[in-house]
Amino acid sequence: MVGLSACGSSDGDQAGGGGSRTVTLVSHNSWAVSKDVLAAFEKESGYKVRVLEDGDAGQAVNKAILTKDNPQGDVFFGVDNTLLSRALDNGLFQSYEPKGSDAVLPEYRADQDKHRVTPVDTGDICVNYDKAYFSEHKLTPPDSFDDLIKPEYKNLLVTENASTSSPGLGFLLGTAAAYGDDGWQDYWKKLKANGVKVVDGWEQAYNEEFSGSAGGKKAGADRPLVVSYASSPPAEVIYADPQPKTAPTGVAEGTCFRQVEYAGLLSNAKNAEGGKALLDFLLTKRFQEDMPLNMFVYPVLEGARVPEEFAKFGPQAEDPGTMDPAKIAENRDDWVKSWTSLVLK
C-alpha cells in the first residue's frame, strides 16, 4: 500500500513544480528519519521534504522505472546492489555527485564514472530465528544454508518473493553465491521440499508470518525462521516496552548476503535543485548517524558513529556472501525467472 507523508510541507507548495520549495523523495516503506534531523535540513536548505513510500524495495524500483518519463518525485532512495543494474540500464537516474561523496567508504561506492547513484547505507540480508521457539523445542537454530534443508527445520522458514522483494532477491543471490550457477536450483528444490513458505514482501514475512517478531506474536505466527536482516534483532529490543536485556531473535550468520542501498536524482525530476540538496543531506554525518536507530542499517560514511545498543544487538556479519555487480546484472533476470518456475509453480 502506498503511503504519502508530508514532512513540514505547506499548502502553497506544489511538489516538484517549477521553482518549488518542496522536494519529493520516493522510497520503499522502510524510510525513516528523526524529526529534528529532517527539520534542521529543511531550515538550512529552505526546502520542505515530502515522502512517497511505495511498497517493498523491489516493487518501488519497478514502479519508478515504469513512471520514469513522468516521475512521482525528484529523488529515489532504496535501490540496492541486487537491483542496481536494472535501474541504471533503464535510465532511471541522472548524474550528480553529492557533497561528501569522497568520504564514502570505498567498498560501497558504485557507478564511479557517471555518479548516477549515491551509496546511503549497508546491511546484511540473513535468516533470523525465534530464540524462544528453538529453546522450547530443544532444537539448535540453523546457522547455514545447508542447515535449512535438514528435516528438523521442515515447514519452519518463510521468505519473500525474489521477483518482488529485495530481501527475497538477496536471499536467492546468497544461495547462488554459495552453491554456484549449477547448484543453486538443486538447493531450492530441496528447500521447497522442506516446506519453505513464500510471501510477497518483507512486511508480511516478518510482521505477520514470523513468530519471533512482536507483530508475528500478536498474529499467532507459526514460522520461527524468516529471511530478514542482521539488524532486525536490535529493533525487537529498542521498540519493546519494557526493553529486554537480550534480543528475542537471532541471526543465522552463515546465510547472510551483503546489501548496499543507493539513492539517485531521478532523470526527469521536476525539482532537480531540491533533489541535489536532498542527496547532499543523505551524506551528512548527522543523517548517517541518525539512520541506525531509525532504519536499522549501517552508515556508509567514514567516521560515522553507530549507537552502542545497535552495534550490540545487530552486528554486521563477519563473512557475508557477496557477488560482483556485473554477475548480478548478467544473471539476475534469468535466475529470477528460473526461481519463479521452480518455487512458485
C-alpha positions as CSV (number, residue, x, y, z in Angstrom):
1,M,0.0,0.0,0.0
2,V,1.3,3.4,-1.0
3,G,1.5,6.0,1.8
4,L,2.1,9.7,1.4
5,S,3.5,11.7,4.2
6,A,4.2,15.4,4.0
7,C,7.1,16.4,6.3
8,G,6.7,20.1,7.1
9,S,5.0,21.0,3.8
10,S,2.6,23.9,3.5
11,D,-0.5,24.3,1.4
12,G,1.1,26.6,-1.1
13,D,3.9,24.3,-2.2
14,Q,3.4,22.1,-5.3
15,A,5.6,19.1,-5.0
16,G,8.2,19.1,-7.8
17,G,6.7,22.2,-9.5
18,G,8.8,24.8,-11.3
19,G,10.7,26.8,-8.7
20,S,9.0,24.8,-5.9
21,R,10.5,24.8,-2.4
22,T,9.1,21.2,-2.0
23,V,11.3,18.2,-2.9
24,T,9.7,14.8,-3.1
25,L,11.6,11.6,-2.0
26,V,10.3,8.3,-3.4
27,S,11.2,5.3,-1.3
28,H,10.3,1.9,0.0
29,N,8.3,1.5,3.1
30,S,11.3,1.4,5.5
31,W,12.3,5.1,5.1
32,A,12.6,6.9,8.4
33,V,14.4,9.9,9.8
34,S,14.3,11.7,13.2
35,K,12.0,14.8,13.1
36,D,14.7,17.1,14.4
37,V,17.2,15.9,11.9
38,L,14.8,16.5,9.0
39,A,13.7,19.8,10.4
40,A,17.3,21.0,10.5
41,F,17.8,20.2,6.8
42,E,14.6,21.9,5.9
43,K,15.6,25.1,7.8
44,E,19.1,25.2,6.4
45,S,18.2,24.4,2.8
46,G,14.9,26.1,2.6
47,Y,13.3,23.0,1.0
48,K,10.4,21.1,2.5
49,V,10.5,17.3,2.1
50,R,7.6,15.2,1.0
51,V,8.0,11.5,1.2
52,L,6.2,9.0,-1.0
53,E,6.5,5.4,0.3
54,D,5.9,2.9,-2.4
55,G,5.9,-0.6,-1.0
56,D,8.7,-3.1,-0.9
57,A,12.0,-2.0,-2.5
58,G,11.6,-4.4,-5.4
59,Q,8.1,-3.1,-6.1
60,A,9.2,0.5,-5.7
61,V,12.1,0.2,-8.2
62,N,9.8,-1.5,-10.8
63,K,7.2,1.3,-10.4
64,A,9.9,4.0,-10.6
65,I,11.1,2.5,-13.9
66,L,7.6,2.4,-15.3
67,T,7.0,6.1,-14.4
68,K,10.5,7.4,-15.2
69,D,9.2,9.7,-18.0
70,N,6.9,11.4,-15.5
71,P,8.3,10.5,-12.1
72,Q,6.4,10.7,-8.9
73,G,9.2,12.7,-7.3
74,D,12.7,14.1,-7.5
75,V,14.9,11.6,-5.6
76,F,14.6,7.8,-5.3
77,F,16.0,6.1,-2.3
78,G,16.2,2.3,-1.7
79,V,17.6,0.7,-4.9
80,D,20.1,-1.8,-3.7
81,N,23.0,-3.7,-5.2
82,T,20.7,-6.6,-6.3
83,L,18.6,-4.3,-8.5
84,L,21.1,-1.5,-9.3
85,S,21.9,-2.6,-12.8
86,R,18.2,-2.8,-13.7
87,A,17.7,0.8,-12.6
88,L,20.8,2.1,-14.4
89,D,20.1,0.2,-17.6
90,N,16.6,1.7,-17.7
91,G,17.9,5.2,-17.4
92,L,16.2,5.9,-14.0
93,F,18.8,8.4,-12.7
94,Q,20.8,11.4,-14.0
95,S,24.3,12.2,-12.9
96,Y,25.0,14.0,-9.7
97,E,27.9,13.7,-7.3
98,P,26.8,14.9,-3.9
99,K,28.9,16.9,-1.5
100,G,30.6,14.4,0.9
101,S,30.9,11.6,-1.7
102,D,34.7,11.5,-1.1
103,A,34.0,10.4,2.5
104,V,32.0,7.3,1.5
105,L,33.9,4.1,2.3
106,P,35.4,2.7,-0.9
107,E,33.8,-0.7,-0.7
108,Y,30.3,0.8,-1.0
109,R,30.9,3.0,-4.0
110,A,29.4,2.3,-7.4
111,D,29.0,3.8,-10.8
112,Q,32.1,5.9,-10.2
113,D,32.4,7.1,-13.8
114,K,28.9,8.6,-14.1
115,H,27.8,9.2,-10.5
116,R,24.2,8.3,-11.1
117,V,23.7,6.8,-7.7
118,T,24.9,7.6,-4.2
119,P,25.6,4.9,-1.5
120,V,23.5,5.7,1.6
121,D,23.5,2.6,3.8
122,T,24.5,-1.0,4.1
123,G,23.2,-4.1,5.9
124,D,23.1,-7.9,5.7
125,I,20.2,-10.0,4.5
126,C,20.1,-13.0,6.7
127,V,17.8,-15.7,8.1
128,N,16.5,-14.7,11.6
129,Y,15.3,-17.2,14.2
130,D,12.9,-17.1,17.1
131,K,15.0,-17.9,20.2
132,A,12.0,-18.9,22.3
133,Y,10.8,-21.5,19.7
134,F,14.1,-23.2,19.5
135,S,14.6,-23.2,23.2
136,E,11.1,-24.6,23.9
137,H,11.6,-27.4,21.2
138,K,15.2,-28.1,22.4
139,L,16.4,-27.6,18.8
140,T,19.6,-25.9,17.8
141,P,18.9,-22.9,15.5
142,P,20.2,-23.2,11.9
143,D,23.4,-21.4,11.0
144,S,23.9,-22.1,7.3
145,F,22.1,-22.7,4.1
146,D,22.8,-26.4,4.4
147,D,21.0,-26.5,7.8
148,L,17.8,-25.1,6.3
149,I,17.2,-28.2,4.2
150,K,17.6,-30.6,7.1
151,P,14.4,-32.5,8.2
152,E,14.4,-30.9,11.7
153,Y,13.7,-27.5,10.1
154,K,10.8,-28.6,7.8
155,N,8.0,-26.1,7.5
156,L,9.8,-23.5,9.6
157,L,11.1,-21.0,7.1
158,V,9.3,-18.1,5.4
159,T,10.9,-16.0,2.7
160,E,10.0,-13.2,0.3
161,N,9.3,-13.5,-3.4
162,A,12.5,-13.0,-5.3
163,S,10.7,-11.2,-8.1
164,T,9.0,-8.5,-6.0
165,S,11.2,-8.2,-2.8
166,S,14.8,-7.1,-2.4
167,P,15.4,-9.3,0.7
168,G,13.9,-12.2,-1.2
169,L,16.1,-11.5,-4.2
170,G,19.1,-11.1,-1.9
171,F,18.4,-14.5,-0.3
172,L,18.3,-16.0,-3.8
173,L,21.6,-14.4,-4.7
174,G,23.1,-15.6,-1.4
175,T,22.2,-19.2,-2.4
176,A,23.7,-18.6,-5.9
177,A,26.9,-17.3,-4.3
178,A,27.0,-20.3,-2.0
179,Y,26.2,-23.1,-4.5
180,G,27.2,-21.6,-7.8
181,D,25.5,-21.4,-11.2
182,D,24.9,-25.1,-11.4
183,G,24.0,-25.8,-7.8
184,W,21.5,-23.2,-6.5
185,Q,18.5,-24.6,-8.4
186,D,19.0,-28.1,-6.8
187,Y,19.3,-26.4,-3.4
188,W,16.0,-24.6,-3.9
189,K,14.3,-27.9,-4.9
190,K,15.4,-29.3,-1.5
191,L,14.3,-26.1,0.3
192,K,10.9,-26.3,-1.4
193,A,10.6,-30.0,-0.4
194,N,11.4,-28.9,3.1
195,G,8.4,-26.7,3.3
196,V,9.7,-23.1,2.7
197,K,6.8,-20.6,2.5
198,V,7.0,-17.7,0.1
199,V,5.1,-14.4,0.6
200,D,5.2,-11.2,-1.4
201,G,7.3,-8.9,0.8
202,W,9.2,-8.3,3.9
203,E,6.4,-6.7,5.9
204,Q,4.2,-9.8,5.5
205,A,7.0,-12.2,6.1
206,Y,8.5,-10.5,9.2
207,N,5.5,-8.9,10.9
208,E,2.8,-11.5,10.0
209,E,4.4,-14.8,9.5
210,F,7.5,-14.8,11.8
211,S,6.8,-16.0,15.3
212,G,9.8,-14.1,16.7
213,S,8.6,-10.6,15.8
214,A,6.3,-8.5,18.0
215,G,3.8,-8.3,15.2
216,G,4.0,-12.1,14.5
217,K,3.3,-12.9,18.1
218,K,0.1,-10.8,18.0
219,A,-0.9,-12.5,14.8
220,G,-0.3,-16.0,16.1
221,A,2.5,-16.6,13.5
222,D,3.9,-20.1,13.3
223,R,7.1,-19.7,11.3
224,P,10.2,-19.4,13.6
225,L,12.6,-18.7,10.7
226,V,12.4,-15.7,8.4
227,V,14.5,-14.0,5.7
228,S,15.2,-10.6,7.2
229,Y,18.3,-8.6,8.2
230,A,21.2,-8.9,10.6
231,S,20.0,-5.6,12.1
232,S,16.4,-6.9,12.8
233,P,17.2,-8.1,16.4
234,P,18.0,-4.6,17.8
235,A,14.6,-3.4,16.5
236,E,13.0,-6.1,18.6
237,V,14.8,-4.7,21.7
238,I,14.6,-1.0,21.1
239,Y,10.9,-1.0,20.2
240,A,9.9,-3.2,23.1
241,D,8.3,-1.8,26.2
242,P,9.9,-2.8,28.6
243,Q,13.1,-3.4,26.8
244,P,14.6,-6.9,27.2
245,K,18.2,-7.3,28.2
246,T,18.8,-9.7,25.3
247,A,17.3,-9.8,21.8
248,P,14.5,-12.3,21.4
249,T,15.7,-13.2,17.9
250,G,19.0,-14.3,16.5
251,V,20.8,-14.4,13.1
252,A,22.0,-17.4,11.2
253,E,25.3,-15.8,10.1
254,G,26.0,-18.5,7.5
255,T,23.0,-17.3,5.5
256,C,24.0,-13.6,5.2
257,F,24.3,-11.6,2.0
258,R,25.7,-8.1,2.0
259,Q,23.3,-5.4,0.8
260,V,24.1,-1.7,-0.1
261,E,21.3,0.8,-0.7
262,Y,21.6,3.8,-3.0
263,A,19.8,7.0,-3.8
264,G,19.7,9.0,-7.0
265,L,18.4,12.0,-8.7
266,L,15.5,10.9,-11.0
267,S,16.1,11.5,-14.7
268,N,13.1,13.7,-15.2
269,A,12.9,15.3,-11.8
270,K,10.9,18.5,-11.8
271,N,12.8,19.9,-8.9
272,A,16.4,18.9,-9.6
273,E,18.0,21.5,-7.4
274,G,15.9,20.4,-4.5
275,G,16.8,16.8,-5.3
276,K,20.5,17.6,-5.2
277,A,20.2,19.4,-1.9
278,L,18.4,16.3,-0.5
279,L,21.2,13.9,-1.8
280,D,23.8,16.2,-0.1
281,F,21.8,15.8,3.1
282,L,21.8,12.0,2.9
283,L,25.6,12.0,3.1
284,T,25.9,14.4,6.1
285,K,27.3,12.9,9.3
286,R,24.1,14.0,11.1
287,F,21.8,11.9,8.8
288,Q,24.2,9.0,8.6
289,E,24.4,8.7,12.4
290,D,20.7,9.1,12.7
291,M,20.0,6.0,10.4
292,P,20.8,3.0,12.6
293,L,18.0,3.5,15.2
294,N,15.5,4.6,12.5
295,M,16.0,2.4,9.5
296,F,18.2,-0.2,11.3
297,V,21.0,-0.1,8.8
298,Y,24.7,0.8,9.0
299,P,26.2,4.1,7.6
300,V,28.5,4.2,4.7
301,L,30.3,7.4,5.6
302,E,33.8,7.0,7.0
303,G,33.8,8.0,10.7
304,A,30.1,7.9,11.2
305,R,29.3,6.5,14.7
306,V,27.0,3.7,15.3
307,P,24.9,3.7,18.6
308,E,26.2,1.2,21.1
309,E,22.8,-0.6,21.5
310,F,22.6,-1.0,17.7
311,A,26.1,-2.5,17.4
312,K,25.5,-4.7,20.4
313,F,22.3,-6.4,19.2
314,G,22.8,-6.1,15.4
315,P,26.5,-6.6,14.5
316,Q,27.3,-6.9,10.8
317,A,28.1,-10.4,9.6
318,E,31.8,-11.2,9.7
319,D,31.9,-13.0,6.4
320,P,28.7,-12.3,4.4
321,G,28.1,-13.6,0.9
322,T,28.8,-11.1,-1.9
323,M,28.5,-11.1,-5.7
324,D,30.1,-9.0,-8.4
325,P,27.6,-6.4,-9.6
326,A,28.4,-7.4,-13.2
327,K,27.5,-11.0,-12.4
328,I,24.2,-9.9,-10.8
329,A,23.4,-7.8,-13.9
330,E,24.2,-10.7,-16.3
331,N,22.2,-13.4,-14.4
332,R,19.6,-11.8,-12.2
333,D,16.6,-11.8,-14.6
334,D,17.3,-15.4,-15.7
335,W,17.8,-16.6,-12.2
336,V,14.5,-14.9,-11.0
337,K,12.7,-16.5,-13.9
338,S,14.1,-19.9,-13.1
339,W,13.4,-19.4,-9.4
340,T,9.8,-18.5,-10.1
341,S,9.2,-21.5,-12.3
342,L,10.9,-23.8,-9.8
343,V,9.5,-22.5,-6.5
344,L,6.1,-20.9,-7.2
345,K,4.7,-23.4,-9.7
